């Protein structure tokens, strides 16, 4: 049997129902895991470790670093890893770890639940059993296991607050489907060389979501001297207003003059940002804007933070961002 390390970080799966609503309780969680799902011992030799215990809304790059370093520290002693994590920012954490853990040779499978495991009608048991079993397969990727699907972590996004089918991978097929049998995709990444753990992220990044009638004057309050990357969530294939009172091109000029990388992504989840298609995209590209291509917002943000952390110069940043580091584009 494979040796699997189960890493607990908190989230809904570990919550207990209290009078005021669900609350995190690490002691109750550990007892519940061993009492409620004894069949996990039939799948793998399971070791558990509490890395941190947080609602995922409070998870940030310091937690990503701790999690990546925990996996690195235990890398030689286990065949795979399962990470229990809250769903709200799970796609951010999986994207971040896909960049921090380069040349990954073992599965790092994230899962969680929409309903606490302590509830009668919870999806926790199903997701956890699937995740542990998938962690014994040759899947050298950071991935999300949810509702009988396995998605590449940096291709995933949370699509639903209430449905058990919470996650989707809009521009990339699932890595595996769980049914009577587990069917693996032909597009799983191959192991290359030895693991490199570089959990270095900078947070001087700002995300701006466009909407009709956004006044450019509102953006004057942004201190561009302290922003290194601005992610612009534009319309369609990367479009934005470029006429009249709502023209955003002067703002892009200002970003360029302050040495800010402008990355354009889309409010549409499916397909790819193409800056050559329409005039506004072409004008943005002329001002140095980068296209996020088919990447999710989560992958775009964490990849930019990762590249900033590595200290690349402007051209190196652009080259690395436009390349695929971990199957994200």
C-alpha positions as CSV (number, residue, x, y, z in Angstrom):
1,X,0.0,0.0,0.0
2,X,1.1,3.5,-0.8
3,X,2.1,5.9,2.0
4,X,0.0,9.1,1.9
5,X,0.4,12.2,4.0
6,X,-2.9,14.0,4.7
7,X,-2.3,17.7,5.4
8,X,-5.1,19.6,7.2
9,X,-5.4,23.3,6.7
10,X,-9.0,24.0,7.7
11,X,-12.0,24.9,5.7
12,X,-15.6,23.9,5.7
13,X,-14.8,20.2,5.7
14,X,-13.3,20.5,9.2
15,X,-16.1,22.7,10.7
16,X,-18.6,21.8,13.4
17,X,-22.1,23.2,13.6
18,X,-22.5,25.6,16.5
19,X,-25.4,27.8,17.6
20,X,-24.0,30.8,15.6
21,X,-23.1,28.7,12.5
22,X,-20.2,26.5,11.3
23,X,-17.0,26.9,13.3
24,X,-13.5,25.4,12.9
25,X,-12.6,22.9,15.5
26,X,-9.3,21.0,15.1
27,X,-9.8,18.5,17.9
28,X,-13.3,17.5,16.8
29,X,-12.0,17.2,13.2
30,X,-9.2,14.7,14.1
31,X,-11.7,12.5,16.0
32,X,-14.3,12.7,13.3
33,X,-11.8,11.7,10.6
34,X,-10.8,8.5,12.3
35,X,-14.3,7.5,13.4
36,X,-16.3,8.4,10.3
37,X,-14.1,7.2,7.5
38,X,-12.2,4.1,8.7
39,X,-12.2,2.7,5.1
40,X,-9.4,5.1,4.2
41,X,-7.0,2.6,5.8
42,X,-8.0,0.1,3.1
43,X,-6.7,2.5,0.4
44,X,-3.4,3.7,1.8
45,X,-1.2,4.0,4.8
46,X,-2.4,7.4,6.0
47,X,-0.5,9.8,8.2
48,X,-2.1,13.1,9.2
49,X,-0.6,16.4,10.0
50,X,-2.2,19.8,10.9
51,X,-0.2,22.4,8.9
52,X,-2.5,25.3,9.9
53,X,-6.2,25.6,10.6
54,X,-7.8,28.5,8.8
55,X,-10.9,29.6,7.0
56,X,-9.5,29.7,3.4
57,X,-10.5,33.4,3.2
58,X,-7.7,34.1,5.6
59,X,-5.1,32.0,3.6
60,X,-2.3,34.1,2.0
61,X,1.2,33.6,0.5
62,X,2.7,32.9,4.0
63,X,0.4,29.8,4.2
64,X,1.3,28.8,0.6
65,X,5.0,28.9,1.6
66,X,4.4,26.8,4.8
67,X,2.4,24.3,2.8
68,X,5.0,24.0,0.1
69,X,7.8,23.6,2.6
70,X,5.9,21.0,4.5
71,X,5.5,18.9,1.3
72,X,9.2,19.4,0.5
73,X,10.2,18.3,4.0
74,X,8.1,15.1,3.8
75,X,8.7,14.5,0.0
76,X,11.0,11.5,0.3
77,X,8.9,9.7,2.9
78,X,5.6,9.6,1.2
79,X,4.2,8.4,-2.2
80,X,1.6,11.2,-2.4
81,X,-0.1,14.0,-0.5
82,X,-3.7,15.0,0.1
83,X,-4.4,18.6,1.3
84,X,-7.7,19.5,3.0
85,X,-8.5,23.1,2.3
86,X,-11.4,25.5,2.2
87,X,-13.1,25.9,-1.2
88,X,-13.2,29.7,-1.4
89,X,-9.5,30.1,-2.2
90,X,-8.6,26.5,-3.0
91,X,-7.9,27.4,-6.7
92,X,-5.5,30.2,-5.6
93,X,-3.6,27.8,-3.3
94,X,-3.4,25.0,-5.9
95,X,-2.2,27.5,-8.6
96,X,0.4,28.9,-6.2
97,X,1.7,25.5,-5.3
98,X,1.9,24.4,-8.9
99,X,4.4,27.2,-9.4
100,X,6.2,26.8,-6.1
101,X,6.7,23.0,-6.5
102,X,8.5,22.7,-9.9
103,X,9.3,19.3,-11.4
104,X,6.8,17.6,-9.1
105,X,7.0,13.9,-9.3
106,X,4.2,12.9,-6.9
107,X,0.5,13.7,-6.5
108,X,-0.6,16.6,-4.4
109,X,-4.4,16.3,-4.4
110,X,-6.5,19.1,-2.8
111,X,-10.0,18.5,-1.7
112,X,-12.6,19.9,0.7
113,X,-16.4,20.0,0.9
114,X,-19.3,22.3,0.5
115,X,-20.9,20.9,3.7
116,X,-19.0,20.1,7.0
117,X,-18.2,16.4,7.4
118,X,-20.1,16.5,10.7
119,X,-23.4,17.0,8.7
120,X,-25.5,14.0,7.7
121,X,-25.7,15.1,4.0
122,X,-22.1,16.1,3.5
123,X,-20.0,15.7,0.4
124,X,-16.9,15.4,2.5
125,X,-16.7,11.6,2.7
126,X,-17.0,11.1,-1.0
127,X,-14.4,13.8,-1.9
128,X,-11.9,12.6,0.7
129,X,-12.1,8.9,-0.3
130,X,-11.7,9.9,-4.0
131,X,-8.7,12.2,-3.2
132,X,-6.9,9.6,-1.1
133,X,-7.4,7.0,-3.8
134,X,-6.2,9.4,-6.6
135,X,-3.1,10.2,-4.5
136,X,-2.0,6.7,-5.0
137,X,-2.0,7.0,-8.8
138,X,0.9,8.3,-11.0
139,X,-0.4,11.9,-11.2
140,X,2.6,14.2,-10.6
141,X,0.5,17.3,-10.4
142,X,-1.1,19.7,-8.0
143,X,-4.8,19.0,-8.5
144,X,-8.3,19.5,-7.1
145,X,-10.5,16.5,-6.5
146,X,-14.2,17.4,-6.2
147,X,-17.5,15.7,-7.0
148,X,-15.9,12.8,-8.9
149,X,-13.6,15.0,-11.0
150,X,-9.9,15.7,-10.8
151,X,-8.9,19.1,-12.2
152,X,-5.4,20.5,-12.8
153,X,-5.1,23.0,-9.9
154,X,-3.9,25.9,-12.0
155,X,-6.7,25.4,-14.5
156,X,-9.5,25.3,-11.9
157,X,-11.9,27.9,-10.6
158,X,-14.8,27.8,-8.1
159,X,-18.0,28.1,-10.0
160,X,-20.7,27.4,-7.4
161,X,-21.3,28.4,-3.8
162,X,-24.0,25.8,-3.0
163,X,-23.7,22.9,-5.5
164,X,-21.6,19.8,-4.7
165,X,-20.2,20.3,-8.2
166,X,-18.3,23.4,-7.0
167,X,-15.3,23.5,-9.3
168,X,-14.7,23.6,-13.1
169,X,-11.7,23.7,-15.4
170,X,-13.1,25.9,-18.2
171,X,-10.3,25.6,-20.7
172,X,-8.7,22.2,-20.0
173,X,-10.1,18.8,-19.7
174,X,-10.2,17.0,-16.3
175,X,-7.1,15.0,-15.3
176,X,-9.4,12.1,-14.2
177,X,-13.0,11.1,-13.8
178,X,-14.1,8.9,-11.0
179,X,-16.9,6.4,-11.7
180,X,-17.1,2.6,-11.5
181,X,-13.5,3.0,-12.6
182,X,-11.0,5.8,-12.4
183,X,-10.2,7.1,-15.9
184,X,-7.0,9.1,-16.3
185,X,-6.5,11.8,-19.0
186,X,-3.7,11.5,-21.6
187,X,-2.6,15.1,-20.7
188,X,-1.2,14.5,-17.2
189,X,2.2,16.2,-16.8
190,X,5.3,14.1,-16.9
191,X,7.9,14.1,-14.1
192,X,11.1,16.0,-15.1
193,X,14.3,16.1,-13.0
194,X,14.1,16.6,-9.2
195,X,11.7,18.7,-7.2
196,X,12.5,22.4,-6.8
197,X,10.7,24.1,-4.0
198,X,10.6,27.9,-4.5
199,X,7.6,29.3,-2.5
200,X,8.6,32.9,-3.0
201,X,5.6,35.3,-3.7
202,X,5.4,39.1,-3.7
203,X,2.1,40.7,-3.0
204,X,2.5,44.1,-4.6
205,X,-0.2,43.3,-7.2
206,X,-3.6,44.8,-7.8
207,X,-6.7,43.4,-9.6
208,X,-9.0,45.9,-11.3
209,X,-12.4,44.7,-12.6
210,X,-13.8,46.8,-15.4
211,X,-17.4,47.8,-15.7
212,X,-19.3,50.1,-18.0
213,X,-19.0,53.8,-16.9
214,X,-15.9,53.2,-14.8
215,X,-14.5,56.7,-14.3
216,X,-10.7,56.8,-15.0
217,X,-10.4,59.6,-12.3
218,X,-11.3,56.9,-9.7
219,X,-8.0,55.2,-10.5
220,X,-5.9,58.3,-9.6
221,X,-5.8,57.1,-6.0
222,X,-3.8,54.0,-6.9
223,X,-0.2,54.4,-5.8
224,X,1.5,53.0,-8.9
225,X,4.9,53.5,-7.3
226,X,4.0,50.6,-5.0
227,X,2.3,48.3,-7.5
228,X,4.4,46.0,-9.7
229,X,1.6,44.2,-11.5
230,X,-1.9,45.3,-12.4
231,X,-4.3,42.6,-13.5
232,X,-7.1,44.1,-15.6
233,X,-10.2,42.0,-15.7
234,X,-11.5,43.2,-19.1
235,X,-14.5,42.3,-21.3
236,X,-14.6,39.5,-23.8
237,X,-11.3,38.7,-25.4
238,X,-9.5,41.6,-23.6
239,X,-11.6,44.7,-24.5
240,X,-11.9,47.9,-22.7
241,X,-13.3,51.5,-23.2
242,X,-10.9,53.6,-25.4
243,X,-13.2,56.5,-26.3
244,X,-14.6,59.6,-24.6
245,X,-14.8,60.2,-20.9
246,X,-14.2,56.5,-20.1
247,X,-11.1,56.0,-22.2
248,X,-8.7,53.9,-20.2
249,X,-5.7,54.2,-22.5
250,X,-4.2,57.2,-20.6
251,X,-4.3,55.0,-17.5
252,X,-2.4,52.3,-19.3
253,X,0.2,54.9,-20.4
254,X,0.5,55.9,-16.7
255,X,1.1,52.3,-15.7
256,X,3.8,51.9,-18.3
257,X,5.5,55.1,-17.2
258,X,5.6,53.7,-13.7
259,X,7.1,50.4,-14.7
260,X,3.9,48.5,-13.8
261,X,3.2,45.2,-15.7
262,X,-0.3,45.3,-17.0
263,X,-1.9,41.8,-17.5
264,X,-5.2,41.6,-19.2
265,X,-7.6,38.7,-18.4
266,X,-11.3,38.3,-19.1
267,X,-14.5,38.3,-17.1
268,X,-15.6,35.4,-19.3
269,X,-14.4,32.1,-17.8
270,X,-14.1,30.2,-21.1
271,X,-11.7,30.6,-24.1
272,X,-8.7,32.9,-24.3
273,X,-7.8,36.6,-24.2
274,X,-6.5,37.6,-27.6
275,X,-5.2,41.2,-27.7
276,X,-4.8,41.2,-31.5
277,X,-8.5,40.7,-32.3
278,X,-10.0,44.1,-31.6
279,X,-8.7,47.7,-31.6
280,X,-8.8,48.2,-27.8
281,X,-6.7,45.0,-27.3
282,X,-4.2,46.1,-30.0
283,X,-3.9,49.5,-28.3
284,X,-3.3,47.9,-25.0
285,X,-0.7,45.6,-26.5
286,X,1.1,48.6,-28.0
287,X,1.4,50.0,-24.5
288,X,3.1,46.8,-23.3
289,X,0.0,44.9,-21.9
290,X,0.4,41.2,-21.5
291,X,-2.4,38.7,-22.3
292,X,-3.3,36.1,-19.7
293,X,-4.4,33.8,-22.6
294,X,-6.6,31.0,-21.4
295,X,-5.4,31.2,-17.7
296,X,-7.9,31.5,-14.8
297,X,-7.8,34.6,-12.6
298,X,-6.3,32.4,-9.9
299,X,-3.5,31.2,-12.0
300,X,-2.9,34.7,-13.4
301,X,-2.6,36.3,-10.0
302,X,-0.4,33.6,-8.4
303,X,1.9,33.2,-11.4
304,X,2.5,37.0,-11.4
305,X,3.2,37.0,-7.7
306,X,5.6,34.0,-8.1
307,X,7.5,35.7,-10.9
308,X,7.8,38.9,-8.9
309,X,9.1,36.9,-6.0
310,X,11.9,35.5,-8.2
311,X,13.1,39.0,-9.0
312,X,13.1,38.8,-12.8
313,X,13.7,42.0,-14.8
314,X,11.0,43.3,-17.1
315,X,11.9,41.2,-20.2
316,X,12.4,38.0,-18.2
317,X,9.1,38.6,-16.4
318,X,7.3,39.0,-19.8
319,X,9.0,35.9,-21.3
320,X,8.2,33.7,-18.3
321,X,4.7,34.9,-18.0
322,X,3.9,34.1,-21.6
323,X,5.4,30.6,-21.2
324,X,3.8,27.6,-19.6
325,X,5.5,26.9,-16.3
326,X,3.2,24.1,-14.9
327,X,0.6,23.5,-17.6
328,X,-1.3,26.7,-16.8
329,X,-1.5,27.8,-20.4
